[in-house]
């Protein structure tokens, strides 16, 4: 069973002027990321605006990304829903169309117990033959899973990893608790924590800046994991810090879509209540990407 690793971009969903999905633009983005050396693709995550899509749209996007990737890189499908039954159904659909793993956000809004959270993940994992990745994002859900609870969930057969969009202390504790589980991967969801997570033995990162500088993110991974060159990795990470910072200055995915458009790739607007980036921000992120050399690289292509 596939265990996620490496640099995995959380795909935004390009939109047309009428707010419909721009599948041609999505195809361009996929090719950009595969050519950039990304180790996989996440479709239907928060950055992809999954919560603002109908179930049919979610299925269409998952299927399209799987077909376009065509086995060249693993595809992780965001399949989390409020109801466990709906999560199971969408996960099974993702299996049918070729997803390699499924990202499942923990239950939220409808408050449940620790056992309810465990039972939710167990039911989803037992329903499918692909790996289930926990999506832990307490800033968005208002529900924090402590490292001990995540460790307990990690013992369930079929649970293969976590996108841990939590602080460094939480991630460090989780890495310590799960280090002896060869079937469980810890990936950070915060760009600022990529270097320390990998240096402490984490398996990778799922993030948004990957969409804008994939080759540099792939290089950062190689320097730490494959070359054990922490000195050069630290220098590269420092160069990327301006991008890490600017991507959070306004609402995601509006910020990453503005960055894509600066690179000549489709982004489009965001669906309400999300908003597009301001004109001031568009100038700012273009300047950051120019400083990183990404605009020059795009012109060369």
For each residue, the residues with C-beta under 8 A, 3 or more apart:
1: 129 130 131 158 160 183
2: 74 100 101 130 131 160
3: 131 160 161 183 184 185 203
4: 8 40 74 76 101 131 133 160 161 185 187 203 204 206
5: 39 185 187 203 204
6: 38 39 40 203 204 218 221
7: 37 38 39 204 205 207 210 214 217 218 220 221
8: 4 38 39 40 41 42 76 187 204 205 206 207 210
9: 33 38 41 42 206 207 208 210 211 214
10: 42 45 46 47 48 206 207 208 210 211
11: 26 29 30 33 41 42 43 45 47 48 65 211
12: 29 47 48 49 208 211 253 256 257 260 267
13: 21 22 26 48 49 53 61 253
14: 21 22 25 26 29 257 260 266 267 268
15: 19 20 21 22 268 269 270 271
16: 19 20 21 22 268
17: 268 269
18:
19: 15 16 269 271
20: 15 16
21: 13 14 15 16 26 57 60 61
22: 13 14 15 16 25 26 266 268
23: 26 27 64
24: 27 28 266
25: 14 22 28 29 265 266 267 268
26: 11 13 14 21 22 23 29 30 61 64 65 68 266
27: 23 24 30 31 64 68
28: 24 25 31 32 265 266
29: 11 12 14 25 26 32 33 211 260 265 266
30: 11 26 27 33 34 41 65 68 69
31: 27 28 34 35 68
32: 28 29 35 36 211 214 263 265
33: 9 11 29 30 36 38 41 210 211 214
34: 30 31 38 41 69 72 73
35: 31 32 214
36: 32 33 214 215 217 218
37: 7 214 215 218 219
38: 6 7 8 9 33 34 41 73 210 214 217 218
39: 5 6 7 8 73 74 204 218 221
40: 4 6 8 73 74 75 76 100
41: 8 9 11 30 33 34 38 65 69 73 74 75 76
42: 8 9 10 11 45 48 76 78 103 206
43: 11 48 61 62 65 66 75 76 77 78
44: 48 50 53 58 61 62 77 78 79 103
45: 10 11 42 48 50 78 103 135 206
46: 10 49 50 51 78 137 140 252
47: 10 11 12 208 252 253 256
48: 10 11 12 13 42 43 44 45 61 78 253
49: 12 13 46 52 53 253 270 271 274
50: 44 45 46 53 58 78
51: 46
52: 49 271 274
53: 13 44 49 50 57 58 61
54: 57 58
55: 58 59 86 90
56: 59 60
57: 21 53 54 60 61
58: 44 50 53 54 55 61 62 78 90
59: 55 56 62 63 90 93 97
60: 21 56 57 63 64
61: 13 21 26 43 44 48 53 57 58 64 65
62: 43 44 58 59 65 66 75 77 79 93 94 97 99
63: 59 60 66 67 97
64: 23 26 27 60 61 67 68
65: 11 26 30 41 43 61 62 68 69 75 77
66: 43 62 63 69 75 77 94 97 98 99
67: 63 64 70 97 98
68: 26 27 30 31 64 65
69: 30 34 41 65 66 72 73 75 98
70: 67
71: 98
72: 34 69
73: 34 38 39 40 41 69
74: 2 4 39 40 41 100 101
75: 40 41 43 62 65 66 69 98 99 100
76: 4 8 40 41 42 43 99 100 101 102 103 133 206
77: 43 44 62 65 66 90 91 94 99 101 102 103
78: 42 43 44 45 46 48 50 58 102 103 105 135
79: 44 62 87 90 91 93 94 102 103 104
80: 87 103 104 105 135
81: 84 86 87 90
82: 86 107 109 110
83: 86 87
84: 81 87 88 107 120 123 124
85: 88 89
86: 55 81 82 83 89 90
87: 79 80 81 83 84 90 91 104 120 124
88: 84 85 91 92 123 124 127 128
89: 85 86 92 93
90: 55 58 59 77 79 81 86 87 93 94
91: 77 79 87 88 94 95 102 104 124 127 128 130 132
92: 88 89 95 96 127 128
93: 59 62 79 89 90 96 97
94: 62 66 77 79 90 91 97 99 102 130
95: 91 92 99 128 129 130
96: 92 93
97: 59 62 63 66 67 93 94
98: 66 67 69 71 75
99: 62 66 75 76 77 94 95 102 130
100: 2 40 74 75 76 130 131
101: 2 4 74 76 77 130 131 132 133 160 161
102: 76 77 78 79 91 94 99 124 128 130 131 132 133
103: 42 44 45 76 77 78 79 80 133 135 163
104: 79 80 87 91 121 124 132 133 134 135
105: 78 80 108 135 137 141
106: 117 120 121 134 135 136 141 143 145
107: 82 84 110 112 116 117 120 143
108: 105 141 142 143
109: 82 141
110: 82 107
111:
112: 107 116 117 120
113: 116 117
114: 117 118 149
115: 118 119
116: 107 112 113 119 120
117: 106 107 112 113 114 120 121 145 149 153
118: 114 115 121 122 149 152 153 156
119: 115 116 122 123
120: 84 87 106 107 112 116 117 123 124
121: 104 106 117 118 124 125 132 134 153 156 159
122: 118 119 125 126 156
123: 84 88 119 120 126 127
124: 84 87 88 91 102 104 120 121 127 128 132
125: 121 122 128 132 156 157 158 159
126: 122 123 158
127: 88 91 92 123 124
128: 88 91 92 95 102 124 125 132 158
129: 1 95
130: 1 2 91 94 95 99 100 101 102
131: 1 2 3 4 100 101 102 158 159 160 161
132: 91 101 102 104 121 124 125 128 158 159 160
133: 4 76 101 102 103 104 159 160 161 162 163 185 187
134: 104 106 121 145 150 153 154 159 161 162 163
135: 45 78 80 103 104 105 106 162 163 165
136: 106 144 145 150 162 163 164 165 166 189
137: 46 105 140 141 163 165 166 189
138: 141 142 143 144 145 165 166
139: 165
140: 46 137 165
141: 105 106 108 109 137 138
142: 108 138
143: 106 107 108 138
144: 136 138 166
145: 106 117 134 136 138 149 150 153
146: 149 150
147: 150 151 170 173 174 177
148: 151 152 177
149: 114 117 118 145 146 152 153
150: 134 136 145 146 147 153 154 162 164 174 177 178
151: 147 148 154 155 174 177 178
152: 118 148 149 155
153: 117 118 121 134 145 149 150 156 159
154: 134 150 151 159 162 178 181 184
155: 151 152 159 181
156: 118 121 122 125 153 159
157: 125
158: 1 125 126 128 131 132
159: 121 125 131 132 133 134 153 154 155 156 184
160: 1 2 3 4 101 131 132 133 183 184 185
161: 3 4 101 131 133 134 184 185 186 187 203
162: 133 134 135 136 150 154 174 184 185 186 187
163: 103 133 134 135 136 137 187 188 189 206
164: 136 150 170 171 174 186 187 188 189
165: 135 136 137 138 139 140 188 189 190
166: 136 137 138 144 170 171 189 190
167: 170 171 190 193
168: 171 172 193 196
169: 172 173
170: 147 164 166 167 173 174
171: 164 166 167 168 174 175 186 188 193 196 197 200 202
172: 168 169 175 176 196 200
173: 147 169 170 176 177
174: 147 150 151 162 164 170 171 177 178 186
175: 171 172 178 179 186 197 200 201 202
176: 172 173 179
177: 147 148 150 151 173 174
178: 150 151 154 174 175 181 184 186
179: 175 176 201
180:
181: 154 155 178 184
182:
183: 1 3 160
184: 3 154 159 160 161 162 178 181
185: 3 4 5 133 160 161 162 202 203 204
186: 161 162 164 171 174 175 178 197 201 202 203
187: 4 5 8 133 161 162 163 164 197 202 203 204 205 206
188: 163 164 165 171 193 194 197 202 204 205 206 207
189: 136 137 163 164 165 166 205 206 207
190: 165 166 167 193 194 207
191: 194 205 207 208 209 240 243 244 247
192: 241 244
193: 167 168 171 188 190 196 197 205
194: 188 190 191 197 198 205 207 217 220 237
195: 198 199 220 224 233 234 237
196: 168 171 172 193 199 200
197: 171 175 186 187 188 193 194 200 202 205
198: 194 195 201 202 204 205 221 224 225
199: 195 196 224 230
200: 171 172 175 196 197
201: 175 179 186 198
202: 171 175 185 186 187 188 197 198 205
203: 3 4 5 6 161 185 186 187
204: 4 5 6 7 8 39 185 187 188 198 221
205: 7 8 187 188 189 191 193 194 197 198 202 210 217 221
206: 4 8 9 10 42 45 76 163 187 188 189
207: 7 8 9 10 188 189 190 191 194 210 217
208: 9 10 12 47 191 211 212 247 252 253 255 256
209: 191 212 213 217 240 243 244 247 256
210: 7 8 9 10 33 38 205 207 213 214 217
211: 9 10 11 12 29 32 33 208 214 256 259 260
212: 208 209 243 247 256 259 260 263 289 294
213: 209 210 216 217 240 243 289 292 294
214: 7 9 32 33 35 36 37 38 210 211 217 218
215: 36 37 218 219 297
216: 213 219 220 236 239 240 292
217: 7 36 38 194 205 207 209 210 213 214 220 221 240
218: 6 7 36 37 38 39 214 215 221 222
219: 37 215 216 222 223 236
220: 7 194 195 216 217 223 224 233 236 237 240
221: 6 7 39 198 204 205 217 218 224 225 226
222: 218 219 225 226 227
223: 219 220 226 227 229 230 232 233 236
224: 195 198 199 220 221 227 228 229 230 233
225: 198 221 222
226: 221 222 223
227: 222 223 224 232
228: 224
229: 223 224 232 233
230: 199 223 224 233 234
231: 234 235
232: 223 227 229 235 236
233: 195 220 223 224 229 230 236 237
234: 195 230 231 237 238
235: 231 232 238 239
236: 216 219 220 223 232 233 239 240
237: 194 195 220 233 234 240 241
238: 234 235 241
239: 216 235 236 242 292
240: 191 209 213 216 217 220 236 237 243 244 292
241: 192 237 238 244 245
242: 239 245 246 288 291 292
243: 191 209 212 213 240 246 247 288 289 292
244: 191 192 209 240 241 247 248
245: 241 242 248 249
246: 242 243 249 255 284 285 288
247: 191 208 209 212 243 244 252 255 256 259 285
248: 244 245 252 255
249: 245 246 255 281 284
250: 254 255 277 278 281
251: 254 255 270 274 275 277
252: 46 47 208 247 248 255 256
253: 12 13 47 48 49 208 256 257 270 274
254: 250 251 257 258 270 274 275 276 277 281
255: 208 246 247 248 249 250 251 252 258 259 277 281 285
256: 12 47 208 209 211 212 247 252 253 259 260 267
257: 12 14 253 254 260 261 267 268 269 270 276 277
258: 254 255 261 262 267 276 277 281 282 285
259: 211 212 247 255 256 262 263 267 285 286 289
260: 12 14 29 211 212 256 257 263 265 266 267
261: 257 258 264 265 266 267 282
262: 258 259 282 285 286 289 295
263: 32 212 259 260 289 294 295 298
264: 261 298
265: 25 28 29 32 260 261
266: 14 22 24 25 26 28 29 260 261
267: 12 14 25 256 257 258 259 260 261
268: 14 15 16 17 22 25 257
269: 15 17 19 257 276
270: 15 49 251 253 254 257 274 275 276
271: 15 19 49 52 274
272: 275
273:
274: 49 52 251 253 254 270 271
275: 251 254 270 272
276: 254 257 258 269 270
277: 250 251 254 255 257 258 281 282 285
278: 250 281 282
279: 282 283
280: 283 284
281: 249 250 254 255 258 277 278 284 285
282: 258 261 262 277 278 279 285 286
283: 279 280 286 287
284: 246 249 280 281 287 288
285: 246 247 255 258 259 262 277 281 282 288 289
286: 259 262 282 283 289 290 295
287: 283 284 290 291
288: 242 243 246 284 285 291 292
289: 212 213 243 259 262 263 285 286 292 294 295
290: 286 287 293 294 295 296
291: 242 287 288
292: 213 216 239 240 242 243 288 289
293: 290 296 297
294: 212 213 263 289 290 297 298
295: 262 263 286 289 290 298 299
296: 290 293 299 300
297: 215 293 294 300 301
298: 263 264 294 295 301
299: 295 296
300: 296 297
301: 297 298
